[in-house]
Amino acid sequence: MQGLIGKKIGMTRVFEQETGKSVAVTVIQVGNNIVHQVKTIVNDGYAAVQLGYGAIAENKTTKAITGHCKKHGNAPTRVMREFALDFAEEQVQPGSPIGPELFENVKLVDVIGISKGRGFAGNIKRHHFMRGRESHGNTNVREHGSIGSNTYPAHVFKGLRMAGHLGNGQVTTRNLGLFGIDKKAGLVFIKGAVPGATRGVVFIRKSKQEKADRGDRS
């Protein structure tokens, strides 16, 4: 299985046993992900597993989701997501819990989350544009400046970097180092920062870069 669903707890620091060096890590609570459904090549055309995370009351979800979860004896969950299997013949039973032990012997992971919303932002904050000079009567200090020609092409090209909404979008941070796991507490410790606010839902998956380094084509 390629990944798990978790909740971002926050950041802290841990110390490497060999060197004693302080390392900033993000703590993610994965607890026990529940297997809702197993997709097979014969029935669905691809091999994957549907996981659920975070219990939710039946009266706070739809009857369709409740019935789908109860089909395998599971309670409804707040978050559901599919993850690919490591290989098509991997045996996963519906209703079984999956914890941080999935990431044993894994060195690199990708983390997917919803970035913090920053509202409406200008060019400097949103695109890291350089500001203008403030001397000799210049008034174009933080403004965008020219956005196109006059007669030709007589319109603004789509995709031009301008001021606008910043953040609150899906972000994938790749190849983050996995410092360690805590099976008893259901925690995963990832080096560095991951996208999203505290208590936000994130998706952790094994890095494709690590598979490429091992020569694994699955």
Residue frames as a rotation matrix with the C-alpha (Angstrom) as fourth column:
MET 1
0.574 0.819 0.000 0.00
0.819 -0.574 0.000 0.00
0.000 0.000 -1.000 0.00
GLN 2
-0.062 -0.678 0.732 1.26
0.723 -0.537 -0.436 3.42
0.689 0.502 0.523 -0.94
GLY 3
-0.713 -0.245 0.657 -0.04
-0.090 -0.898 -0.432 5.79
0.696 -0.367 0.618 1.73
LEU 4
-0.385 0.560 -0.734 -2.18
0.922 0.279 -0.270 6.79
0.053 -0.780 -0.623 4.70
ILE 5
0.250 0.532 0.809 -4.52
0.248 -0.843 0.477 9.56
0.936 0.082 -0.342 5.80
GLY 6
-0.301 -0.402 -0.865 -3.48
0.933 0.061 -0.353 11.66
0.195 -0.913 0.357 8.79
LYS 7
0.830 0.522 0.194 -4.00
0.438 -0.828 0.351 14.85
0.344 -0.207 -0.916 10.76
LYS 8
-0.105 -0.905 0.412 -1.28
0.328 -0.423 -0.845 17.45
0.939 0.047 0.341 11.19
ILE 9
0.508 0.238 -0.828 -0.61
0.846 0.044 0.532 17.90
0.163 -0.970 -0.179 14.92
GLY 10
0.962 -0.253 -0.098 2.14
-0.226 -0.947 0.227 20.51
-0.150 -0.196 -0.969 14.73
MET 11
0.462 -0.876 -0.138 5.91
-0.021 0.145 -0.989 20.87
0.886 0.460 0.048 14.72
THR 12
0.929 -0.317 0.191 8.55
-0.204 -0.009 0.979 20.03
-0.308 -0.948 -0.073 17.28
ARG 13
0.257 -0.892 -0.371 12.17
-0.839 -0.015 -0.544 19.03
0.479 0.451 -0.753 17.35
VAL 14
0.989 -0.058 0.132 13.87
-0.008 0.891 0.453 15.71
-0.144 -0.449 0.882 17.96
PHE 15
0.296 -0.955 -0.018 17.50
-0.875 -0.278 0.395 14.73
-0.382 -0.101 -0.918 18.37
GLU 16
0.560 -0.199 -0.804 19.42
-0.484 0.709 -0.513 12.26
0.672 0.677 0.300 16.25
GLN 17
0.984 -0.132 0.119 20.84
-0.023 0.570 0.821 9.42
-0.177 -0.811 0.558 18.34
GLU 18
0.504 -0.843 0.188 24.15
0.849 0.445 -0.285 9.24
0.157 0.304 0.940 16.47
THR 19
-0.336 -0.687 0.644 25.08
0.628 -0.673 -0.390 12.92
0.702 0.274 0.658 16.30
GLY 20
-0.331 0.300 -0.895 22.77
0.840 -0.338 -0.424 14.59
-0.430 -0.892 -0.140 18.82
LYS 21
-0.987 -0.057 0.147 21.78
0.130 -0.823 0.553 17.08
0.090 0.566 0.820 16.13
SER 22
-0.408 0.885 -0.224 18.46
0.034 -0.230 -0.973 18.87
-0.912 -0.404 0.064 16.55
VAL 23
-0.946 0.172 0.276 16.01
0.303 0.156 0.940 18.18
0.119 0.973 -0.200 13.69
ALA 24
-0.573 0.805 -0.152 12.76
-0.656 -0.562 -0.504 20.06
-0.491 -0.190 0.850 13.09
VAL 25
-0.954 0.296 0.051 9.94
0.283 0.828 0.484 17.62
0.101 0.476 -0.874 12.38
THR 26
-0.397 0.913 0.093 6.21
-0.856 -0.405 0.322 17.74
0.332 0.048 0.942 11.71
VAL 27
-0.900 0.162 0.405 4.10
-0.116 0.806 -0.580 15.37
-0.421 -0.569 -0.707 13.80
ILE 28
-0.410 0.777 -0.478 1.22
-0.793 -0.045 0.608 13.71
0.451 0.628 0.634 11.97
GLN 29
-0.472 0.379 0.796 -1.40
-0.529 0.600 -0.600 11.59
-0.705 -0.704 -0.083 13.71
VAL 30
-0.605 0.243 -0.758 -2.37
-0.663 0.372 0.649 8.67
0.440 0.896 -0.064 11.49
GLY 31
-0.128 0.587 0.799 -3.90
-0.855 0.343 -0.389 6.42
-0.502 -0.733 0.458 14.16
ASN 32
-0.593 0.040 0.804 -5.69
0.258 0.956 0.142 3.55
-0.763 0.292 -0.577 12.50
ASN 33
-0.515 0.422 -0.746 -6.87
-0.846 -0.390 0.363 3.99
-0.138 0.818 0.558 8.93
ILE 34
-0.096 0.590 0.802 -9.77
-0.177 0.783 -0.597 1.66
-0.980 -0.199 0.029 8.14
VAL 35
-0.978 -0.202 -0.043 -9.96
-0.093 0.249 0.964 -0.25
-0.184 0.947 -0.262 4.86
HIS 36
-0.155 0.979 -0.131 -13.39
-0.596 -0.199 -0.778 0.42
-0.788 -0.043 0.614 3.35
GLN 37
0.881 0.470 0.055 -12.94
-0.199 0.475 -0.857 -1.19
-0.429 0.744 0.512 -0.04
VAL 38
-0.244 -0.937 0.252 -10.31
-0.049 0.271 0.961 -3.04
-0.969 0.222 -0.112 -2.07
LYS 39
0.619 0.374 -0.691 -10.25
-0.663 -0.223 -0.715 -2.32
-0.421 0.900 0.110 -5.82
THR 40
-0.019 -0.584 0.811 -9.04
0.156 0.800 0.580 -5.16
-0.988 0.138 0.076 -8.04
ILE 41
-0.765 -0.352 -0.540 -7.98
-0.464 -0.281 0.840 -5.33
-0.447 0.893 0.051 -11.66
VAL 42
-0.859 0.468 0.207 -10.66
0.510 0.753 0.415 -7.93
0.038 0.462 -0.886 -12.40
ASN 43
0.009 0.968 -0.251 -13.58
0.967 -0.073 -0.244 -5.90
-0.254 -0.241 -0.937 -11.01
ASP 44
0.655 0.263 -0.709 -12.40
0.316 -0.947 -0.059 -2.28
-0.687 -0.185 -0.703 -11.30
GLY 45
0.863 -0.339 0.375 -9.57
0.349 -0.137 -0.927 -2.30
0.365 0.931 0.000 -13.83
TYR 46
0.025 -0.890 0.455 -6.91
-0.335 -0.437 -0.835 -1.20
0.942 -0.131 -0.309 -11.33
ALA 47
0.143 -0.091 -0.985 -5.48
0.768 0.638 0.053 -2.23
0.624 -0.764 0.161 -7.97
ALA 48
-0.527 -0.252 0.811 -6.06
-0.248 -0.868 -0.431 0.16
0.813 -0.428 0.395 -5.09
VAL 49
-0.395 0.402 -0.826 -7.44
0.874 0.441 -0.203 0.39
0.283 -0.802 -0.525 -1.59
GLN 50
0.042 0.511 0.859 -9.96
0.021 -0.860 0.511 2.88
0.999 -0.003 -0.047 -0.21
LEU 51
-0.605 -0.354 -0.713 -9.08
0.709 0.168 -0.685 4.08
0.363 -0.920 0.149 3.30
GLY 52
0.470 0.751 0.464 -11.12
0.277 -0.625 0.730 6.01
0.838 -0.214 -0.502 5.83
TYR 53
-0.622 -0.695 -0.361 -9.95
0.627 -0.166 -0.761 8.22
0.469 -0.699 0.540 8.68
GLY 54
-0.963 0.189 0.191 -11.75
-0.265 -0.796 -0.545 9.99
0.049 -0.575 0.816 11.51
ALA 55
-0.619 0.781 -0.086 -15.01
0.786 0.617 -0.053 8.54
0.011 -0.101 -0.995 12.84
ILE 56
-0.890 0.441 0.119 -18.18
-0.421 -0.893 0.162 10.56
0.178 0.094 0.980 12.27
ALA 57
-0.523 0.776 0.352 -21.74
-0.146 0.325 -0.934 10.14
-0.840 -0.540 -0.057 13.50
GLU 58
-0.607 0.328 0.724 -24.19
0.744 0.555 0.372 8.58
-0.280 0.764 -0.581 11.07
ASN 59
0.468 0.879 -0.094 -26.55
0.797 -0.466 -0.384 11.56
-0.381 0.104 -0.919 11.26
LYS 60
0.379 -0.404 -0.833 -23.75
-0.219 -0.913 0.343 13.84
-0.899 0.053 -0.435 10.01
THR 61
-0.783 -0.597 -0.175 -23.13
-0.331 0.161 0.930 12.01
-0.527 0.786 -0.324 6.75
THR 62
-0.175 0.730 -0.660 -25.18
-0.977 -0.047 0.208 10.76
0.121 0.682 0.722 3.82
LYS 63
0.559 0.475 0.680 -27.00
-0.550 0.826 -0.125 7.44
-0.621 -0.304 0.723 3.70
ALA 64
0.884 -0.273 -0.379 -24.91
-0.231 0.448 -0.863 6.45
0.406 0.851 0.333 0.69
ILE 65
-0.108 -0.983 0.145 -21.63
-0.631 -0.045 -0.774 6.81
0.768 -0.176 -0.616 2.60
THR 66
-0.117 0.126 0.985 -23.09
-0.944 0.295 -0.150 5.13
-0.310 -0.947 0.084 5.69
GLY 67
0.832 0.500 0.241 -24.28
-0.390 0.835 -0.387 2.16
-0.395 0.228 0.890 3.65
HIS 68
0.626 -0.679 -0.382 -20.96
-0.322 0.221 -0.920 1.94
0.710 0.700 -0.081 1.80
CYS 69
-0.336 -0.793 0.508 -19.02
-0.810 -0.032 -0.586 1.79
0.481 -0.608 -0.632 5.08
LYS 70
0.033 0.434 0.900 -21.42
-0.849 0.487 -0.203 -0.66
-0.527 -0.758 0.384 6.76
LYS 71
0.704 0.229 -0.672 -21.08
-0.635 0.626 -0.453 -3.02
0.317 0.746 0.586 3.81
HIS 72
0.070 -0.773 -0.630 -17.84
0.069 0.634 -0.770 -4.26
0.995 0.011 0.098 5.38
GLY 73
0.505 0.246 -0.827 -18.83
0.765 0.315 0.561 -3.68
0.398 -0.917 -0.029 9.00
ASN 74
-0.627 -0.776 -0.073 -17.14
0.744 -0.568 -0.353 -0.27
0.233 -0.276 0.933 9.34
ALA 75
0.229 0.609 -0.759 -18.39
0.702 -0.644 -0.306 2.91
-0.675 -0.463 -0.575 10.93
PRO 76
0.796 0.084 0.600 -18.63
0.530 -0.576 -0.622 6.01
0.293 0.813 -0.503 8.69
THR 77
-0.084 -0.888 -0.451 -15.46
0.895 -0.267 0.359 8.10
-0.439 -0.373 0.817 8.47
ARG 78
0.489 0.257 -0.834 -14.98
0.118 -0.966 -0.229 11.80
-0.864 0.013 -0.503 7.90
VAL 79
0.116 -0.569 -0.814 -12.28
-0.898 -0.410 0.158 11.42
-0.424 0.713 -0.558 5.23
MET 80
0.586 0.039 0.810 -11.96
0.203 0.960 -0.193 8.78
-0.785 0.278 0.554 2.51
ARG 81
0.370 -0.524 -0.767 -9.24
-0.877 -0.469 -0.103 8.41
-0.306 0.711 -0.634 -0.10
GLU 82
0.994 -0.057 0.089 -7.82
0.088 0.915 -0.394 5.81
-0.059 0.400 0.915 -2.44
PHE 83
0.199 -0.978 -0.068 -4.17
-0.818 -0.204 0.537 4.73
-0.539 -0.051 -0.841 -2.47
ALA 84
0.446 -0.127 -0.886 -2.50
-0.693 0.577 -0.432 2.47
0.566 0.807 0.169 -4.99
LEU 85
0.937 -0.171 0.305 -1.22
-0.063 0.775 0.629 -0.91
-0.344 -0.608 0.716 -3.90
ASP 86
0.065 -0.993 -0.103 2.48
-0.635 -0.120 0.763 -1.71
-0.770 0.016 -0.638 -4.02
PHE 87
-0.926 -0.239 -0.293 1.67
-0.377 0.549 0.746 -4.62
-0.017 0.801 -0.599 -6.32
ALA 88
-0.258 0.925 -0.279 -1.56
-0.778 -0.028 0.628 -6.02
0.573 0.379 0.727 -7.70
GLU 89
0.015 0.241 -0.970 -1.31
0.159 0.958 0.241 -9.27
0.987 -0.158 -0.024 -5.70
GLU 90
-0.877 -0.366 0.311 -1.02
-0.210 -0.291 -0.933 -7.49
0.432 -0.884 0.179 -2.34
GLN 91
-0.253 0.786 -0.564 -3.51
0.654 0.568 0.499 -8.96
0.713 -0.243 -0.658 0.14
VAL 92
-0.959 0.085 0.270 -5.60
-0.241 -0.745 -0.622 -6.39
0.148 -0.662 0.735 2.03
GLN 93
-0.555 0.790 -0.260 -8.81
0.796 0.595 0.110 -7.31
0.241 -0.146 -0.959 3.83
PRO 94
-0.220 0.575 0.788 -11.77
-0.043 -0.813 0.581 -4.87
0.975 0.094 0.204 4.01
GLY 95
0.809 0.583 0.075 -12.39
-0.041 -0.071 0.997 -3.71
0.587 -0.809 -0.034 7.56
SER 96
0.404 -0.735 -0.544 -8.79
0.902 0.420 0.101 -4.17
0.154 -0.531 0.833 8.69
PRO 97
0.933 -0.113 -0.341 -6.93
0.021 -0.931 0.365 -1.28
-0.359 -0.348 -0.866 10.40
ILE 98
0.393 -0.850 0.352 -3.72
0.768 0.092 -0.634 0.13
0.507 0.519 0.688 8.90
GLY 99
0.881 -0.098 -0.463 -1.33
0.300 -0.640 0.707 2.14
-0.366 -0.762 -0.535 11.10
PRO 100
0.681 -0.652 -0.334 2.06
-0.699 -0.714 -0.031 3.85
-0.218 0.255 -0.942 10.91
GLU 101
0.095 -0.658 0.747 3.79
-0.099 0.740 0.665 0.47
-0.991 -0.137 0.005 10.59
LEU 102
0.848 0.255 0.464 3.13
0.425 0.195 -0.884 0.89
-0.316 0.947 0.057 6.87
PHE 103
0.848 -0.514 0.128 6.11
-0.336 -0.709 -0.620 3.28
0.409 0.483 -0.774 6.74
GLU 104
0.645 -0.676 0.357 8.64
-0.107 0.382 0.918 0.99
-0.757 -0.630 0.175 8.36
ASN 105
-0.141 -0.855 0.500 11.95
0.603 0.326 0.728 1.10
-0.785 0.404 0.470 6.46
VAL 106
0.519 0.316 0.794 10.67
0.821 -0.445 -0.358 4.02
0.240 0.838 -0.490 4.34
LYS 107
-0.378 -0.799 -0.468 13.06
0.861 -0.489 0.140 6.97
-0.340 -0.350 0.873 4.03
LEU 108
-0.986 0.033 -0.161 11.22
-0.094 -0.917 0.387 9.45
-0.135 0.397 0.908 1.78
VAL 109
-0.272 0.954 0.125 7.55
0.850 0.299 -0.433 10.41
-0.451 -0.012 -0.893 1.59
ASP 110
-0.792 0.217 0.570 5.31
0.196 -0.794 0.575 12.87
0.578 0.567 0.587 -0.26
VAL 111
-0.582 0.618 -0.528 2.74
0.619 -0.085 -0.781 14.86
-0.527 -0.781 -0.334 1.73
ILE 112
-0.615 0.507 0.604 -0.43
0.421 -0.436 0.795 16.29
0.667 0.743 0.055 0.15
GLY 113
-0.358 0.512 -0.781 -2.44
0.832 -0.204 -0.516 18.95
-0.423 -0.835 -0.353 1.96
ILE 114
0.501 0.573 0.648 -4.49
0.736 -0.677 0.030 22.12
0.456 0.462 -0.761 1.58
SER 115
-0.564 -0.821 0.087 -2.26
0.676 -0.519 -0.523 25.16
0.475 -0.236 0.848 2.06
LYS 116
-0.311 0.400 -0.862 -3.21
0.712 -0.504 -0.490 27.98
-0.630 -0.766 -0.128 4.40
GLY 117
0.358 0.527 0.771 -5.43
0.890 -0.441 -0.111 30.59
0.281 0.726 -0.627 2.78
ARG 118
-0.570 -0.662 -0.487 -3.81
0.749 -0.662 0.022 34.04
-0.337 -0.352 0.873 2.54
GLY 119
0.344 0.786 -0.514 -6.72
0.397 -0.617 -0.680 35.90
-0.851 0.030 -0.524 0.97
PHE 120
0.913 -0.014 0.407 -6.15
0.370 -0.389 -0.844 38.45
0.170 0.921 -0.350 -1.78
ALA 121
0.337 -0.887 -0.315 -2.42
0.447 -0.144 0.883 39.10
-0.829 -0.439 0.348 -2.20
GLY 122
0.718 -0.158 -0.677 -0.37
-0.538 -0.744 -0.396 41.39
-0.442 0.649 -0.620 -4.39
ASN 123
0.815 -0.395 -0.425 2.38
-0.252 0.419 -0.872 40.49
0.522 0.818 0.241 -6.83
ILE 124
-0.128 -0.945 0.301 5.25
-0.781 -0.091 -0.618 40.70
0.612 -0.315 -0.726 -4.37
LYS 125
-0.245 0.087 0.966 3.70
-0.843 0.472 -0.256 38.37
-0.478 -0.877 -0.042 -1.79
ARG 126
0.670 0.663 0.334 2.06
-0.411 0.706 -0.576 36.04
-0.618 0.249 0.746 -4.29
HIS 127
0.952 -0.278 0.132 4.77
0.259 0.492 -0.831 35.74
0.166 0.825 0.540 -6.96
HIS 128
0.401 -0.842 -0.361 7.86
0.622 -0.039 0.782 37.18
-0.673 -0.538 0.508 -5.22
PHE 129
0.601 -0.160 0.783 8.16
0.626 -0.516 -0.586 40.06
0.497 0.842 -0.210 -7.68
MET 130
-0.470 -0.808 -0.355 10.85
0.882 -0.412 -0.231 42.66
0.041 -0.421 0.906 -7.05
ARG 131
0.505 0.655 -0.562 9.66
0.696 -0.694 -0.184 46.04
-0.511 -0.298 -0.806 -5.77
GLY 132
0.509 -0.266 0.819 10.40
0.612 -0.557 -0.561 49.30
0.606 0.787 -0.121 -7.55
ARG 133
-0.594 -0.790 -0.153 12.76
0.714 -0.431 -0.552 52.06
0.370 -0.437 0.820 -6.43
GLU 134
0.399 0.751 -0.526 11.48
0.910 -0.394 0.128 54.82
-0.111 -0.530 -0.841 -4.16
SER 135
-0.262 -0.603 -0.753 13.73
0.444 -0.768 0.461 57.62
-0.857 -0.214 0.469 -5.40
HIS 136
-0.939 -0.277 -0.206 13.51
-0.006 -0.585 0.811 60.37
-0.345 0.763 0.547 -8.05
GLY 137
-0.463 0.831 -0.307 9.75
-0.821 -0.533 -0.205 60.67
-0.334 0.157 0.929 -8.09
ASN 138
-0.769 0.186 -0.611 9.01
-0.231 0.811 0.538 57.04
0.596 0.555 -0.581 -8.87
THR 139
-0.240 0.774 0.586 5.50
-0.963 -0.114 -0.243 56.04
-0.121 -0.623 0.773 -7.75
ASN 140
0.583 0.409 -0.702 5.53
-0.551 0.834 0.028 52.47
0.597 0.370 0.712 -9.06
VAL 141
-0.288 -0.713 0.639 6.86
-0.953 0.145 -0.267 50.86
0.097 -0.686 -0.721 -5.87
ARG 142
-0.690 0.090 0.719 4.64
-0.237 0.910 -0.341 47.83
-0.684 -0.405 -0.606 -5.31
GLU 143
0.344 0.864 -0.367 2.40
-0.663 -0.054 -0.747 48.05
-0.665 0.500 0.554 -8.36
HIS 144
0.498 -0.065 0.864 2.38
0.371 0.918 -0.144 45.45
-0.784 0.392 0.482 -11.10
GLY 145
-0.485 -0.644 -0.591 3.34
-0.296 -0.515 0.804 47.69
-0.823 0.565 0.059 -14.01
SER 146
-0.231 0.368 -0.901 2.61
-0.972 -0.124 0.199 47.01
-0.039 0.922 0.386 -17.66
ILE 147
-0.077 0.280 0.957 0.68
-0.285 0.913 -0.290 43.81
-0.955 -0.295 0.009 -18.42
GLY 148
0.124 0.096 0.988 0.86
0.778 0.608 -0.157 43.81
-0.616 0.788 0.001 -22.23
SER 149
-0.866 -0.445 0.229 1.20
0.473 -0.580 0.663 45.73
-0.162 0.682 0.713 -25.45
ASN 150
-0.511 0.672 -0.536 -1.25
-0.350 -0.732 -0.585 48.29
-0.785 -0.111 0.609 -26.79
THR 151
0.038 0.553 -0.832 -2.30
-0.990 -0.094 -0.108 47.64
-0.138 0.828 0.544 -30.39
TYR 152
0.430 0.044 -0.902 -0.93
-0.398 0.906 -0.146 44.12
0.810 0.422 0.407 -30.60
PRO 153
-0.892 0.447 -0.071 -1.95
0.339 0.764 0.549 41.66
0.299 0.465 -0.833 -29.22
ALA 154
-0.528 0.712 0.464 -4.62
-0.534 -0.703 0.470 43.98
0.660 0.001 0.751 -27.75
HIS 155
0.702 0.711 -0.040 -5.43
-0.343 0.386 0.857 41.59
0.625 -0.587 0.514 -24.91
VAL 156
0.019 -0.648 0.761 -3.88
-0.995 0.065 0.080 40.12
-0.102 -0.759 -0.644 -21.78
PHE 157
-0.304 -0.209 -0.930 -2.55
-0.477 0.878 -0.041 36.59
0.825 0.431 -0.366 -22.20
LYS 158
0.779 0.628 -0.002 -4.14
-0.369 0.460 0.808 33.94
0.508 -0.628 0.589 -20.03
GLY 159
0.674 -0.495 -0.549 -2.00
0.677 0.711 0.190 32.84
0.296 -0.499 0.814 -17.10
LEU 160
-0.003 -0.685 0.728 -0.23
0.076 -0.726 -0.683 36.16
0.997 0.053 0.054 -16.59
ARG 161
-0.244 -0.169 -0.955 1.04
0.916 0.283 -0.284 36.38
0.318 -0.944 0.085 -13.02
MET 162
-0.307 0.266 0.914 -0.94
-0.129 -0.963 0.237 39.11
0.943 -0.045 0.330 -11.29
ALA 163
-0.821 0.108 0.560 -2.45
-0.570 -0.136 -0.810 39.89
-0.012 -0.985 0.173 -7.91
GLY 164
-0.004 0.868 -0.496 -5.15
-0.564 0.408 0.718 37.49
0.825 0.283 0.489 -6.76
HIS 165
0.819 0.425 0.385 -6.17
-0.556 0.424 0.715 34.76
0.140 -0.800 0.584 -4.36
LEU 166
-0.203 -0.962 -0.186 -3.24
-0.704 0.275 -0.655 33.14
0.681 -0.002 -0.733 -2.57
GLY 167
-0.882 -0.243 0.403 -3.25
-0.461 0.616 -0.638 29.78
-0.093 -0.749 -0.656 -0.83
ASN 168
-0.096 0.874 0.476 -6.15
-0.581 0.339 -0.740 27.50
-0.808 -0.348 0.475 0.10
GLY 169
0.544 0.208 -0.813 -5.21
-0.812 0.375 -0.448 25.05
0.212 0.904 0.373 -2.65
GLN 170
0.967 -0.169 0.191 -3.86
0.107 0.949 0.298 21.53
-0.231 -0.268 0.935 -2.85
VAL 171
0.407 -0.909 -0.095 -0.08
-0.889 -0.370 -0.269 21.40
0.210 0.194 -0.958 -2.45
THR 172
0.964 -0.197 -0.181 2.21
0.214 0.973 0.080 18.37
0.160 -0.116 0.980 -2.72
THR 173
0.442 -0.874 0.202 5.57
-0.893 -0.405 0.197 18.52
-0.090 -0.268 -0.959 -0.96
ARG 174
0.876 -0.070 -0.478 7.80
-0.164 0.888 -0.430 15.79
0.454 0.454 0.766 -2.34
ASN 175
0.263 -0.855 -0.446 10.74
0.370 0.517 -0.772 13.78
0.891 0.038 0.452 -1.05
LEU 176
0.358 -0.101 0.928 10.52
-0.792 -0.559 0.244 14.71
0.495 -0.823 -0.280 2.63
GLY 177
-0.605 -0.682 -0.411 12.66
-0.313 0.678 -0.665 12.66
0.732 -0.274 -0.624 4.98
LEU 178
0.611 0.773 -0.171 10.82
-0.194 0.355 0.914 10.29
0.768 -0.525 0.367 7.33
PHE 179
-0.206 -0.743 0.637 12.49
-0.830 -0.211 -0.516 10.61
0.517 -0.635 -0.574 10.73
GLY 180
-0.989 -0.120 -0.081 10.55
-0.061 0.851 -0.521 7.84
0.132 -0.511 -0.849 12.45
ILE 181
-0.101 0.990 -0.103 7.23
-0.280 0.071 0.957 6.41
0.955 0.126 0.270 13.59
ASP 182
-0.827 0.001 0.562 5.51
-0.556 0.155 -0.817 5.72
-0.087 -0.988 -0.127 16.92
LYS 183
-0.672 0.570 -0.473 3.30
0.078 0.690 0.720 2.65
0.736 0.447 -0.508 16.56
LYS 184
-0.591 0.438 -0.678 1.82
0.807 0.302 -0.508 2.91
-0.018 -0.847 -0.532 20.05
ALA 185
-0.395 0.404 -0.825 0.73
0.180 -0.846 -0.501 6.54
-0.901 -0.346 0.262 19.68
GLY 186
0.339 0.531 0.776 0.01
0.840 0.200 -0.504 6.25
-0.423 0.823 -0.379 15.95
LEU 187
0.691 -0.160 -0.705 2.38
-0.177 -0.983 0.049 9.08
-0.701 0.090 -0.707 15.02
VAL 188
0.497 -0.597 0.630 4.61
0.865 0.278 -0.418 9.77
0.074 0.753 0.654 12.02
PHE 189
0.463 -0.457 -0.760 7.55
0.157 -0.801 0.577 12.20
-0.872 -0.387 -0.300 12.28
ILE 190
0.586 -0.185 0.789 8.50
0.807 0.041 -0.590 13.92
0.077 0.982 0.173 9.02
LYS 191
-0.345 -0.821 -0.454 11.51
0.784 -0.518 0.341 16.19
-0.516 -0.238 0.823 8.61
GLY 192
-0.980 -0.101 0.169 10.66
0.177 -0.832 0.526 19.78
0.088 0.546 0.833 7.77
ALA 193
-0.535 0.817 -0.216 7.32
-0.442 -0.489 -0.752 21.49
-0.720 -0.307 0.622 7.20
VAL 194
-0.745 0.415 0.523 4.32
0.649 0.632 0.423 20.04
-0.155 0.655 -0.740 5.42
PRO 195
-0.791 0.462 0.402 1.46
-0.124 -0.764 0.633 21.95
0.599 0.451 0.661 3.75
GLY 196
0.089 0.958 -0.274 -1.67
0.403 0.217 0.889 22.81
0.911 -0.189 -0.366 5.69
ALA 197
-0.015 0.024 1.000 -2.72
-0.729 -0.685 0.005 24.29
0.684 -0.729 0.028 8.99
THR 198
-0.924 -0.280 0.262 -2.58
-0.379 0.562 -0.736 22.60
0.059 -0.779 -0.625 12.36
ARG 199
-0.403 0.749 0.526 -5.31
-0.128 0.523 -0.843 19.94
-0.906 -0.407 -0.115 12.73
GLY 200
0.186 0.427 -0.885 -5.68
-0.936 -0.196 -0.292 19.87
-0.298 0.883 0.363 8.95
VAL 201
0.707 0.137 0.694 -6.03
-0.001 0.981 -0.192 16.60
-0.707 0.135 0.694 7.04
VAL 202
0.017 -0.757 -0.653 -3.01
-0.953 -0.209 0.218 15.46
-0.301 0.619 -0.725 5.02
PHE 203
0.977 0.210 0.035 -2.25
-0.181 0.905 -0.385 12.47
-0.113 0.370 0.922 2.83
ILE 204
0.087 -0.988 0.126 1.11
-0.798 0.006 0.603 10.73
-0.596 -0.153 -0.788 3.19
ARG 205
0.984 0.178 0.000 2.41
-0.140 0.776 -0.616 8.44
-0.109 0.606 0.788 0.45
LYS 206
0.333 -0.904 0.269 5.67
0.495 0.410 0.766 6.71
-0.802 -0.122 0.584 -0.27
SER 207
0.225 -0.318 -0.921 7.94
-0.558 -0.817 0.145 8.80
-0.798 0.482 -0.362 -2.47
LYS 208
0.989 0.104 0.109 8.35
0.041 0.508 -0.860 7.82
-0.144 0.855 0.498 -6.10
GLN 209
0.480 -0.876 -0.051 11.94
-0.760 -0.386 -0.522 9.03
0.438 0.290 -0.851 -5.92
GLU 210
-0.103 -0.505 0.857 12.80
-0.849 0.493 0.189 6.33
-0.518 -0.709 -0.479 -3.39
LYS 211
0.614 0.389 0.687 11.27
0.003 0.869 -0.495 3.68
-0.789 0.306 0.533 -5.63
ALA 212
0.943 -0.294 -0.156 13.31
-0.208 -0.157 -0.965 4.98
0.259 0.943 -0.209 -8.56
ASP 213
0.142 -0.944 0.297 16.51
-0.979 -0.178 -0.098 4.83
0.146 -0.277 -0.950 -6.51
ARG 214
-0.085 -0.121 0.989 15.77
-0.510 0.858 0.061 1.19
-0.856 -0.499 -0.134 -5.66
GLY 215
-0.865 -0.198 -0.461 15.00
-0.501 0.308 0.809 0.39
-0.018 0.931 -0.366 -9.29
ASP 216
-0.614 0.731 0.298 11.45
0.415 0.620 -0.666 -0.64
-0.671 -0.285 -0.684 -8.39
ARG 217
-0.970 0.236 -0.053 9.18
-0.156 -0.445 0.882 -0.27
0.184 0.864 0.469 -11.42
SER 218
-0.505 0.831 -0.232 5.96
0.835 0.539 0.109 -1.34
0.216 -0.138 -0.967 -9.70
